[in-house]
Amino acid sequence: MTTVGLLRPESHAEDDYRRIETLLDSDIRVDSVAYAGPGEAPERLAAGAEQLRLAGAEAVVWASAGASFVQGWEAAHEQARSLALAAGLPASSTSIGFAHAVRAVGATRVAVAGTYPEDITEGFSRFLEAAGIEVLGPRRAFQALPLPELVRVADDTRAEAVLVPDTALATVADLMEAEAAVGKPVLTGTQVTVWEGLRLAERRGAWAEELGRLFARTEPREVWEPGDTGEPGEVRE
């Protein structure tokens, strides 16, 4: 059994995480602790992480993109380090997960389907650029549309993937239709959050056809991660 622990804003799409758990292998569990919101005190987040550890979590992910990228790349990593120390477990956030997931699907240029206010969407774009990822297309807030239409509106023909960062959106049921609409990987907040937790827990090869290209069954291939010092061509299984 592999258990991924999530610190989840209480208003966010818990049902999406349950759906992901159901679609993945039967020995993968996604456990979550809700908290009040992005302004929650660090000690409350630490208490939630401790609760997840006692429940058997092998990794903890702060399941909020906006709360983890808004202060920038370095601050997001400091948040993750603090959470790891408090939990005694590997820890990350949805935003850091996006940087890893983009590389995992072989992309370097992306479009962002942001449903945040325009300045917040711009902040996410800057966060990705700090990870060496090029953001293409308009950087504005898009109206809340069905996922396939949302990614079509935001897509740029030069982009190699479309990102939907808002973890408050339920996206899993429409992932396959969304990827078919643009003909490229679509990475969403809830999907990336669970994937990042599995990456931290070193659960290799978790896959489900209904969870899009990120969870597709593939052979081991080159994956670059921000901060890597290895030579190009290093293979991570």
ZABAMAR-492114 format. One line per 8 residues: number of its first residue (from 1); their letters; for each residue z, y negated, x negated of N, C-alpha, C. Coordinates in steps of 0.02 Angstrom, whole numbers. Layout:
# residues N
NUM> a> Z Y X Z Y X Z Y X ~ ...;
END
This chain:
# residues 237
1> mttvgllr> 0 60 -42 0 0 0 0 -62 -44 ~ -46 -108 -29 -48 -173 -63 -32 -227 -10 ~ 18 -268 -24 38 -320 24 27 -388 -6 ~ -12 -429 29 -24 -499 11 21 -542 54 ~ 59 -587 22 104 -632 58 74 -701 64 ~ 76 -729 123 48 -796 135 102 -843 160 ~ 103 -904 132 142 -959 159 95 -1000 201 ~ 103 -997 267 52 -1021 314 80 -1076 359;
9> peshaedd> 45 -1134 363 66 -1184 411 68 -1153 481 ~ 120 -1169 519 132 -1134 582 77 -1143 633 ~ 38 -1196 629 -15 -1208 677 -81 -1173 658 ~ -82 -1141 600 -146 -1114 575 -162 -1045 603 ~ -223 -1022 589 -254 -966 624 -225 -899 603 ~ -165 -883 628 -133 -819 610 -175 -760 631 ~ -209 -765 689 -249 -709 714 -305 -691 666 ~ -331 -741 630 -383 -727 581 -358 -681 526;
17> yrrietll> -296 -692 503 -267 -650 451 -256 -579 477 ~ -235 -574 541 -227 -507 570 -294 -470 574 ~ -347 -508 591 -413 -478 596 -437 -455 527 ~ -425 -495 475 -444 -475 407 -408 -412 387 ~ -343 -409 400 -304 -350 384 -333 -288 417 ~ -353 -294 480 -382 -238 517 -448 -216 488 ~ -489 -264 466 -555 -247 440 -553 -218 370 ~ -501 -233 332 -494 -207 264 -466 -136 264;
25> dsdirvds> -460 -108 205 -434 -40 198 -366 -33 232 ~ -352 26 258 -291 37 297 -227 29 256 ~ -232 29 189 -171 21 149 -163 -49 122 ~ -197 -98 153 -188 -168 136 -152 -203 193 ~ -98 -238 177 -59 -274 227 -60 -348 210 ~ -68 -390 261 -66 -462 253 -5 -487 291 ~ 45 -510 254 108 -533 283 112 -608 276 ~ 138 -643 326 141 -716 320 208 -743 345;
33> vayagpge> 226 -799 316 284 -838 337 259 -907 354 ~ 273 -930 416 250 -996 437 298 -1050 413 ~ 270 -1108 397 311 -1166 380 286 -1225 418 ~ 323 -1280 418 310 -1334 465 246 -1373 450 ~ 225 -1377 388 165 -1416 372 162 -1434 300 ~ 109 -1473 280 99 -1488 210 155 -1527 177 ~ 197 -1561 217 252 -1598 188 316 -1558 182 ~ 313 -1493 194 373 -1452 191 405 -1456 122;
41> aperlaag> 472 -1459 121 509 -1465 59 498 -1405 14 ~ 493 -1415 -52 482 -1359 -98 532 -1303 -91 ~ 596 -1322 -76 646 -1269 -70 634 -1224 -9 ~ 604 -1253 44 587 -1213 102 530 -1166 86 ~ 481 -1190 48 425 -1147 27 451 -1092 -18 ~ 496 -1109 -63 525 -1058 -108 563 -1005 -68 ~ 598 -1027 -15 634 -979 27 585 -933 63 ~ 529 -961 85 478 -919 117 448 -870 68;
49> aeqlrlag> 436 -891 7 409 -846 -44 458 -790 -59 ~ 523 -806 -61 573 -755 -72 574 -704 -15 ~ 565 -729 46 562 -684 104 502 -637 98 ~ 447 -662 75 388 -620 66 399 -568 11 ~ 432 -589 -43 445 -542 -98 489 -484 -73 ~ 541 -501 -35 586 -449 -9 550 -403 41 ~ 497 -429 72 458 -388 118 407 -344 83 ~ 403 -350 16 359 -307 -23 295 -338 -46;
57> aeavvwas> 288 -405 -39 226 -437 -62 218 -430 -137 ~ 156 -421 -159 140 -415 -230 110 -480 -258 ~ 93 -526 -213 67 -592 -232 79 -638 -174 ~ 84 -703 -189 95 -753 -137 41 -807 -143 ~ 12 -826 -86 -38 -879 -84 -16 -933 -35 ~ -17 -994 -59 -3 -1051 -15 -66 -1062 27 ~ -63 -1042 91 -122 -1037 133 -139 -1103 167 ~ -149 -1154 127 -169 -1219 154 -213 -1252 102;
65> agasfvqg> -277 -1261 120 -322 -1293 73 -303 -1366 63 ~ -296 -1403 118 -283 -1475 113 -220 -1491 73 ~ -166 -1454 84 -104 -1468 49 -108 -1451 -25 ~ -155 -1408 -44 -157 -1387 -114 -210 -1422 -155 ~ -259 -1456 -125 -308 -1491 -167 -299 -1567 -166 ~ -261 -1593 -120 -261 -1665 -108 -239 -1705 -169 ~ -195 -1677 -211 -172 -1714 -270 -210 -1696 -334 ~ -261 -1655 -327 -304 -1641 -384 -293 -1574 -417;
73> weaaheqa> -336 -1560 -466 -339 -1495 -499 -275 -1478 -536 ~ -250 -1523 -577 -190 -1508 -617 -129 -1500 -572 ~ -123 -1543 -521 -66 -1539 -476 -66 -1473 -437 ~ -125 -1450 -417 -130 -1387 -381 -106 -1329 -423 ~ -123 -1330 -487 -100 -1276 -531 -25 -1281 -545 ~ 1 -1342 -548 74 -1350 -556 110 -1324 -494 ~ 83 -1337 -435 111 -1310 -373 114 -1234 -376 ~ 58 -1204 -398 55 -1131 -400 104 -1103 -451;
81> rslalaag> 112 -1137 -508 160 -1114 -559 231 -1118 -532 ~ 247 -1172 -497 314 -1180 -469 328 -1126 -417 ~ 278 -1111 -376 286 -1059 -325 295 -991 -357 ~ 258 -977 -410 265 -913 -445 335 -905 -474 ~ 361 -958 -503 429 -955 -531 481 -943 -476 ~ 472 -977 -420 519 -970 -364 516 -900 -334 ~ 455 -873 -329 445 -808 -296 456 -749 -343 ~ 449 -761 -408 450 -705 -455 390 -660 -446;
89> lpasstsi> 334 -690 -422 272 -653 -409 213 -696 -430 ~ 155 -665 -443 95 -706 -453 83 -749 -391 ~ 63 -811 -402 55 -857 -345 -7 -901 -356 ~ -35 -922 -301 -94 -965 -303 -97 -1004 -238 ~ -155 -1034 -224 -165 -1071 -162 -236 -1061 -139 ~ -249 -1080 -77 -316 -1074 -50 -367 -1113 -92 ~ -349 -1173 -113 -396 -1215 -151 -415 -1182 -217 ~ -366 -1158 -254 -380 -1124 -317 -421 -1061 -303;
97> gfahavra> -406 -1028 -247 -445 -969 -228 -519 -986 -218 ~ -533 -1044 -190 -604 -1064 -181 -639 -1068 -249 ~ -607 -1097 -299 -639 -1102 -365 -656 -1033 -392 ~ -610 -985 -383 -623 -916 -405 -677 -882 -363 ~ -673 -892 -297 -720 -857 -252 -792 -881 -261 ~ -801 -945 -274 -869 -971 -285 -901 -934 -344 ~ -864 -927 -399 -891 -892 -456 -900 -817 -442 ~ -856 -789 -401 -861 -717 -387 -925 -700 -349;
105> vgatrvav> -951 -747 -308 -1014 -733 -274 -1074 -758 -314 ~ -1062 -779 -376 -1117 -797 -421 -1144 -867 -410 ~ -1106 -911 -379 -1130 -979 -364 -1103 -1029 -414 ~ -1142 -1082 -425 -1119 -1140 -464 -1131 -1205 -426 ~ -1173 -1202 -374 -1188 -1261 -333 -1172 -1243 -260 ~ -1134 -1286 -226 -1112 -1271 -158 -1120 -1331 -113 ~ -1121 -1317 -48 -1115 -1368 4 -1047 -1359 37 ~ -1018 -1413 61 -953 -1410 93 -958 -1430 166;
113> agtypedi> -937 -1386 211 -933 -1400 282 -862 -1421 297 ~ -847 -1484 287 -779 -1509 294 -766 -1535 364 ~ -710 -1515 394 -690 -1541 460 -632 -1589 453 ~ -615 -1608 391 -563 -1656 378 -592 -1727 385 ~ -548 -1778 385 -574 -1846 377 -615 -1852 312 ~ -660 -1900 311 -708 -1904 257 -676 -1909 188 ~ -622 -1947 182 -590 -1955 117 -558 -1889 93 ~ -534 -1849 140 -504 -1785 121 -559 -1736 98;
121> tegfsrfl> -615 -1736 134 -672 -1694 114 -696 -1714 44 ~ -696 -1779 30 -715 -1803 -36 -666 -1777 -89 ~ -602 -1774 -71 -552 -1748 -117 -563 -1675 -134 ~ -584 -1636 -85 -599 -1566 -98 -660 -1560 -144 ~ -710 -1602 -133 -768 -1601 -177 -749 -1617 -249 ~ -705 -1666 -259 -683 -1683 -327 -644 -1625 -358 ~ -605 -1591 -317 -567 -1533 -342 -615 -1480 -368 ~ -667 -1465 -330 -716 -1415 -351 -752 -1437 -415;
129> eaagievl> -769 -1500 -418 -804 -1526 -477 -761 -1521 -539 ~ -695 -1527 -531 -649 -1518 -588 -650 -1446 -612 ~ -671 -1400 -569 -678 -1329 -588 -747 -1314 -615 ~ -789 -1364 -622 -857 -1354 -648 -907 -1332 -596 ~ -892 -1344 -532 -937 -1325 -477 -971 -1387 -450 ~ -1036 -1385 -444 -1074 -1442 -419 -1074 -1442 -343 ~ -1057 -1499 -313 -1057 -1505 -240 -1117 -1545 -218 ~ -1158 -1516 -173 -1220 -1547 -152 -1214 -1568 -79;
137> gprrafqa> -1261 -1610 -58 -1265 -1628 12 -1217 -1683 31 ~ -1216 -1701 95 -1173 -1756 118 -1100 -1737 113 ~ -1058 -1785 94 -986 -1773 89 -952 -1811 145 ~ -957 -1784 204 -926 -1817 261 -895 -1764 306 ~ -854 -1787 352 -822 -1742 399 -874 -1722 452 ~ -876 -1657 466 -921 -1632 517 -881 -1617 580 ~ -913 -1628 635 -883 -1613 700 -865 -1539 704 ~ -812 -1523 740 -793 -1453 750 -845 -1418 792;
145> lplpelvr> -885 -1376 761 -939 -1340 793 -927 -1265 784 ~ -961 -1222 822 -959 -1151 806 -980 -1140 734 ~ -949 -1092 700 -959 -1085 628 -1032 -1081 607 ~ -1075 -1041 640 -1146 -1039 617 -1179 -1107 619 ~ -1165 -1147 672 -1194 -1213 676 -1164 -1260 625 ~ -1099 -1254 613 -1065 -1296 564 -1095 -1288 495 ~ -1107 -1225 474 -1134 -1215 407 -1207 -1236 403 ~ -1244 -1229 458 -1314 -1252 458 -1318 -1327 448;
153> vaddtrae> -1274 -1364 482 -1274 -1437 477 -1256 -1459 407 ~ -1208 -1425 376 -1183 -1445 310 -1226 -1420 252 ~ -1267 -1371 263 -1303 -1337 208 -1350 -1384 172 ~ -1361 -1369 110 -1411 -1402 67 -1454 -1346 39 ~ -1519 -1355 39 -1564 -1301 17 -1551 -1281 -55 ~ -1523 -1326 -96 -1509 -1310 -166 -1443 -1273 -175 ~ -1401 -1273 -124 -1335 -1242 -129 -1341 -1166 -130 ~ -1297 -1134 -168 -1297 -1062 -173 -1242 -1030 -129;
161> avlvpdta> -1201 -1072 -99 -1150 -1049 -52 -1128 -1109 -10 ~ -1101 -1096 49 -1074 -1149 92 -1000 -1135 100 ~ -958 -1187 90 -886 -1180 93 -858 -1214 155 ~ -814 -1180 189 -780 -1207 249 -705 -1204 234 ~ -675 -1256 205 -608 -1250 176 -550 -1249 225 ~ -559 -1274 285 -503 -1285 331 -472 -1219 353 ~ -410 -1206 332 -376 -1143 350 -351 -1143 422 ~ -357 -1199 458 -338 -1201 529 -393 -1172 573;
169> latvadlm> -453 -1163 545 -509 -1137 585 -510 -1061 585 ~ -519 -1032 643 -530 -960 648 -605 -947 636 ~ -621 -911 583 -691 -905 562 -715 -833 556 ~ -669 -785 552 -688 -717 532 -737 -686 581 ~ -728 -696 646 -771 -664 695 -844 -686 688 ~ -856 -745 660 -924 -772 656 -953 -773 586 ~ -919 -741 538 -941 -745 468 -1011 -717 458 ~ -1024 -659 485 -1089 -628 473 -1145 -669 504;
177> eaeaavgk> -1135 -695 563 -1185 -738 595 -1196 -802 554 ~ -1142 -829 527 -1147 -890 488 -1187 -878 424 ~ -1174 -822 390 -1212 -807 329 -1285 -795 345 ~ -1299 -763 401 -1368 -752 421 -1403 -819 437 ~ -1365 -867 463 -1394 -931 482 -1419 -970 422 ~ -1385 -963 364 -1405 -1001 304 -1433 -957 248 ~ -1427 -892 255 -1456 -846 205 -1421 -849 138 ~ -1355 -862 138 -1316 -867 77 -1243 -854 93;
185> pvltgtqv> -1201 -843 42 -1131 -831 56 -1098 -891 90 ~ -1054 -876 138 -1012 -925 170 -940 -908 154 ~ -904 -954 125 -835 -944 105 -790 -988 149 ~ -742 -957 184 -699 -994 230 -626 -990 208 ~ -586 -1035 234 -517 -1041 213 -477 -977 220 ~ -478 -946 279 -437 -886 289 -463 -827 247 ~ -528 -819 245 -559 -765 206 -542 -771 132 ~ -550 -831 105 -537 -843 34 -463 -834 17;
193> tvweglrl> -420 -855 63 -347 -850 52 -327 -777 41 ~ -350 -733 84 -332 -662 77 -364 -633 15 ~ -427 -650 2 -461 -626 -58 -424 -646 -122 ~ -400 -709 -123 -363 -733 -182 -298 -694 -191 ~ -265 -678 -136 -204 -638 -142 -218 -569 -169 ~ -272 -538 -147 -291 -472 -173 -310 -476 -246 ~ -343 -530 -265 -361 -540 -336 -298 -543 -379 ~ -249 -581 -356 -186 -587 -393 -149 -521 -397;
201> aerrgawa> -152 -483 -343 -118 -418 -341 -157 -364 -378 ~ -215 -385 -407 -258 -339 -445 -281 -280 -403 ~ -294 -295 -339 -322 -244 -295 -397 -249 -299 ~ -427 -208 -341 -499 -210 -352 -536 -172 -297 ~ -595 -198 -279 -639 -160 -236 -623 -160 -162 ~ -576 -203 -139 -565 -208 -67 -628 -238 -36 ~ -654 -205 16 -716 -229 44 -718 -216 119 ~ -759 -255 153 -772 -245 225 -837 -282 241;
209> eelgrlfa> -885 -247 269 -950 -278 282 -944 -339 327 ~ -896 -338 373 -889 -393 421 -858 -456 392 ~ -836 -453 329 -803 -510 297 -848 -548 250 ~ -913 -537 255 -960 -578 217 -970 -555 146 ~ -1011 -594 110 -1032 -576 42 -973 -570 -6 ~ -921 -609 6 -863 -609 -40 -830 -540 -41 ~ -831 -505 15 -799 -439 19 -850 -382 20 ~ -913 -396 1 -964 -345 1 -950 -294 -54;
217> rteprevw> -969 -232 -42 -961 -180 -93 -1012 -194 -149 ~ -989 -206 -209 -1034 -221 -265 -1011 -185 -327 ~ -1056 -181 -375 -1037 -155 -441 -1001 -210 -479 ~ -958 -191 -528 -925 -242 -569 -977 -287 -602 ~ -963 -352 -603 -1010 -399 -634 -972 -457 -664 ~ -1009 -499 -697 -978 -554 -733 -947 -604 -684 ~ -885 -622 -695 -852 -672 -654 -816 -721 -701 ~ -835 -784 -698 -800 -835 -737 -744 -863 -696;
225> epgdtgep> -688 -877 -729 -632 -909 -695 -614 -973 -732 ~ -596 -1026 -694 -577 -1088 -728 -522 -1076 -780 ~ -533 -1102 -840 -484 -1093 -892 -497 -1034 -937 ~ -548 -993 -920 -564 -936 -962 -582 -959 -1033 ~ -562 -920 -1081 -581 -934 -1151 -624 -878 -1180 ~ -636 -827 -1138 -677 -771 -1161 -749 -790 -1171 ~ -786 -748 -1205 -856 -762 -1217 -896 -753 -1152 ~ -950 -792 -1142 -994 -780 -1085 -1018 -708 -1087;
233> gevre> -1023 -678 -1028 -1044 -609 -1026 -986 -560 -1020 ~ -923 -587 -1027 -866 -543 -1018 -865 -517 -947 ~ -853 -452 -938 -855 -422 -873 -784 -409 -849 ~ -769 -432 -788 -704 -419 -757 -717 -371 -699 ~ -687 -313 -700 -698 -265 -646 -656 -284 -586;
END
